[in-house]
Every structure is written in C-alpha cells, then in structure tokens.
Amino acid sequence: MARITRKELKSDKFAQEVGLTVTFFEEHKEEIVRYGMIAAVVGLLVAGYVFYQRHEHGLREVALTKAIQVQEAAVGPSANGTLSFPTQEAKDQEALRVFADLRSKYAGSEEGEIAEYYLAAVKADQGKLAEAEKSFLEVAQKGDQNYASLARLSLAQIYFADGRTDLGERTLRELIAKPTIFVSKEQATITLAGYLAPKKPAEARKLLDPLRNLPGEVGQAALQVYGEIAPQ
C-alpha cells in the first residue's frame, strides 16, 4: 500500500490536490450531505437486515430443535411427562410431518437441509430406500459439508444394501479422503471394511490394521469388525 511521506506533505502538488478536494466539498456540500444521509440510511437498513437474519436464524433453530425432539421421542408410555408416542408408526408420521413443514418453510437454509436429512433418515428406517436416496442426494449436493458427509455415509449404506457395491465403495473412499467433524476418516474406514469383509477379507483387514490399537471407541469398533471377518 502506498504511503504519503512527510516530504510529500510539504510539496506544492499535494497541497494543490488537498485544496481541490476542499473546493469540491464546498461546491457540492448539499449533494454530499444528501448522499451522506442516504449512506446512513443504507447503513441502518443493513444493520436491520443483520438483526432480522439473526432473529430468523434463532426461529429456525427453535423449530429444528422441536422437530428433533419428535425424532428422539420414546415409543411407549411417557416417563416424567416427556414426549412419547404409542407406536413407532405414529412417531414416524409426526416426524415426517414436522420435518416436511420445516423443509418447506425454511427452504434453502441450513435448517431446511438438516430437515431434509432427517426426512431421508426416517424414510430409510421405514424401508423406503428410493425416497430416502432422493433426499440424501439433495443434502449431499446442497447441504452444509458436515451434514452432506452424513448424507453420503447413508447413501453408501443404501448402495451396498441394493447391490451397487462399486458406488458404495467409491462413496466411502471419498469420505475417507475428505473427512468432516460428523464423519471421521476412521468411521468411514471401519464402515468400508465392514462392507468389504465378506468378499474382500484381506483388504478389509488391511484397512482395519492401523486402527485396532487406537485407544477408545475407534479401536474397539475396529477390533469388533476385525473379529467378525471370517478367517482365511
């Protein structure tokens, strides 16, 4: 960035330019004041829009929280007044309703995409894999990268379930290459190994070997899948 030196401050050229600026301000004072007022109004409008956006985001978060509470509600008698449903079917119907409303009302927002993800998950649990795949694809292509990774993980499971093993394997390898906070490299690796184990046991073991000695849940999960692989 160019800087004005002390020498330039004393030069006639600089003084002349400053003088021209002052003259211009004097000759166009009314316009500048008017445009200054416009700028101030625009500033107020921007501030109001930011406040509105924050308010709307808060409303979306509240609506999403309430919808997720339906998804996480128990089936059976209510305990301590908590939300519950008499049957799984009744719970699924209500979950589909609230998430569909949320998706429709907040289309294009992060909360709307999360609602799409939950809709897909409920449909997958119901065995409606074609409908679930459509919604998961929507989230995978347009959603936040974290929820998109969850959607791709679910898509991989659908692909393996209906025999599209090559597509399922490719999807999981992409997740391994680009993990997120929702789908770690280790989780994608263990999932892939579990699907490869029946037909490619050697490759499955190779994937799991670096993970078996890790502490915590990752190591335990890797050991469990490794132990389920048929001996050579």
Steps between C-alpha positions, in 0.01 A plus 500: 500500500631841402578741783529878500839607629569811705678644198190456283288676764710813444491488120303752296333219304361338812382835635330570169319164506382564856378844397305354207338251734391776740367705207303203368344444845398865526343500154311173554421525868126441459551193280755353737275556801209347312702199389645475849147472633427231243811312611384528861157364408658215306713429805190483716332270250802269498509494879127426507543220247781342706280516811209350306722221368619420850141502624389275215794267562393475864145412395631233263717352773204482739284333235776251420551419868130425543500278191804305621327448834226316310760283328666418833175441693437163661245247380273384781377650826628847578759526778495814716286684249749470216382478140411150387289319242282188534655332195800538271262565212341792682842642580617466140189672368547796731873518425433504127243775548713733711813456290307547175349822640845619607651420160220683321500805726878546507596373155855597407615545859734275697209395721297413191775269377530339843124438490549335159764275654267393780220433252734271311604321819139431601417370153808278503393354835159431344664308217412766239852501360422664166335799672776512760769497230340798325501707820852392599625603154340841547692551825823354361493745209368815666538469876762614748816292459449323832142394435595430139758250625237331717272480198777341293566248775132405495504486120790256513297275727207513256730422207640193674152391609367486145810357336672813367820403679735689268312826559484434873873431518583812299281715722667374818848545355409861420399548864828347613687749281292797617381440859286746696421552867187286450662217304860436596755322286501216750122460496488490121789251496336263749171522313671418171688209656175358634344499154813363329554222752274230343657517152834671560610392849870568439431858396265547795772385742748735334265793560444405864858413599610861571187562707488195727750634749353847529358589841132555563196426289685505169729216602212304650289536187792398277567195717136399489479518121839327469381216722193448280707443186509133408845342547706441187 
